[in-house]
């Protein structure tokens, strides 16, 4: 039995799949961090899936399989940190699944361009600048 899938997926989801397919060091570079990279990768993936049509996962079993793999460890401590991304079988499986999706759909396996955003930890904004400055720091103005 051949697995079928829709060929039309958003550029954002393609970006996310390409990011998920990369080795940990590249993933850290894409998100400009170590500690939150795992969460950011999977949250972006989930966000982009939610933007697809209602029956998207049923029409795309390959992507549904990756989504279910990620969901299988959702909220479980130990899978969403730098060490897990570097060394766990779980993250190796995520990368392998993402690569297979890209290969089957004849999409690039190379790392995507980094997002055109600046990541800033608002806790690093000096306290004397106050709440308004933190807000400005978040929106980049």
Secondary structure, 3 states (H helix, E strand, C coil): CCCCECCCCCHHHHHHHHHHCCCHHHHHHHHCCCCCHHHHHHHHHHHHHHCCCCCHHHHEHHHHHHHHHHHCCCCCCCCCCHHHHHHCHHHHHHHHHHHHHHHHCCCCCCCCCCCCCCCCCHHHCCHHHHHHHHHHHHHCC
